[in-house]
Amino acid sequence: MIDFNSELGRKAKRHLQQEYFIWLTTVDSHNTPQPRPVWFIWQKDSILIFSQPQAFKLKHIGRNPNVSLNFNTLDKKGEEDLIIFHGEAHIASDVLPANKVSAYLRKYRAGIKSLGSTHEQFAKEYSTAVRISLDSLRGW
């Protein structure tokens, strides 16, 4: 369980509430880490993302659900505000489509529009929900 009341926990919580994307790292079939930036919301003490159903990250998660997540740092030396989570990802069948998740739509309304997509089109293309339960936090 992550203590979001500690100094590091409060810093991590701010990132979860304010950052636009998070880096999701899965492991491919050759055990090679595969980082990629994803849109996310923090919901119910977990991370929720939406994916295209044919995305490699889903195949990776199917083979190995252990993932890590991190944020970019604004510190040019990379010595401050480093937040790294470890967690377990799974396909979430109990989640509404992206265009029906109000927090997700509020956060990414402009991003969806910049893709030249409607909310409904986006939800059809990114139709697979992934929920990541957060197991541990490290950083400084």
GUMIVEX-899737 format. One record per residue (C-alpha): residue in three letters; x, y, z. Coordinates in steps of 0.2 Angstrom, whole numbers, padded with zeros to 4 digits, always signed. Last residue first. Layout:
% residues N
ALAXYZ...
This chain:
% residues 140
TRP+0065+0058-0023GLY+0058+0042-0030ARG+0050+0026-0026LEU+0032+0020-0025SER+0024+0003-0023ASP+0009-0008-0028LEU-0001+0003-0039SER-0016-0005-0047ILE-0016-0002-0065ARG-0033-0003-0075VAL-0033-0005-0093ALA-0048+0000-0104THR-0049-0007-0122SER-0060+0004-0134TYR-0047+0016-0140GLU-0053+0017-0158LYS-0072+0016-0153ALA-0070+0029-0138PHE-0060+0041-0150GLN-0074+0040-0163GLU-0087+0044-0149HIS-0077+0059-0142THR-0075+0066-0160SER-0058+0064-0168GLY-0046+0076-0177LEU-0032+0071-0165SER-0032+0089-0159LYS-0050+0086-0154ILE-0045+0071-0143GLY-0032+0081-0135ALA-0044+0096-0131ARG-0056+0084-0122TYR-0042+0075-0113LYS-0044+0080-0095ARG-0063+0083-0095LEU-0066+0067-0105TYR-0055+0057-0093ALA-0065+0064-0078SER-0082+0061-0086VAL-0079+0043-0091LYS-0093+0041-0104ASN-0082+0046-0119ALA-0068+0033-0113PRO-0081+0019-0114LEU-0087+0013-0097VAL-0076+0002-0086ASP-0081-0015-0080SER-0071-0025-0093ALA-0054-0019-0086ILE-0039-0027-0094HIS-0026-0029-0081ALA-0010-0020-0075GLU+0000-0023-0060GLY+0010-0010-0052HIS+0026-0001-0049PHE+0027+0017-0047ILE+0041+0029-0051ILE+0041+0048-0046LEU+0057+0058-0049ASP+0053+0076-0043GLU+0071+0081-0042GLU+0088+0075-0049GLY+0084+0074-0067LYS+0098+0087-0071LYS+0086+0098-0081ASP+0073+0097-0067LEU+0056+0097-0076THR+0054+0079-0073ASN+0044+0067-0084PHE+0033+0055-0075ASN+0034+0037-0071LEU+0025+0020-0072SER+0031+0003-0070VAL+0022-0013-0076ASN+0019-0031-0070PRO+0005-0039-0079ASN+0017-0051-0089ARG+0010-0061-0104GLY-0006-0052-0106ILE+0002-0035-0101HIS+0014-0037-0116LYS+0000-0041-0128LEU-0010-0026-0121LYS+0006-0015-0124PHE+0007-0021-0141ALA-0008-0012-0146GLN-0022-0021-0156PRO-0036-0016-0144GLN-0032+0003-0145SER-0029+0008-0128PHE-0038+0017-0114ILE-0029+0021-0097LEU-0035+0020-0079ILE-0022+0022-0065SER-0027+0015-0048ASP-0032+0022-0031LYS-0051+0023-0036GLN-0046+0034-0051TRP-0030+0042-0057ILE-0033+0047-0075PHE-0022+0042-0089TRP-0015+0047-0106VAL+0000+0037-0111PRO+0018+0039-0114ARG+0027+0023-0120PRO+0041+0013-0112GLN+0045-0005-0118PRO+0056-0015-0107THR+0065-0029-0115ASN+0060-0046-0108HIS+0061-0054-0126SER+0042-0057-0126ASP+0039-0038-0122VAL+0040-0030-0105THR+0028-0015-0101THR+0033+0003-0096LEU+0020+0016-0095TRP+0026+0034-0095ILE+0012+0046-0088PHE+0003+0059-0097TYR-0005+0076-0093GLU+0001+0078-0076GLN-0009+0087-0062GLN-0018+0075-0051LEU-0006+0060-0052HIS+0009+0072-0051ARG+0001+0080-0035LYS-0001+0063-0028ALA+0017+0058-0031LYS+0023+0074-0022ARG+0011+0069-0007GLY+0018+0052-0007LEU+0036+0058-0007GLU+0032+0068+0008SER+0022+0055+0017ASN+0003+0056+0016PHE+0001+0046+0000ASP+0007+0030+0009ILE+0007+0017-0005MET+0000+0000+0000
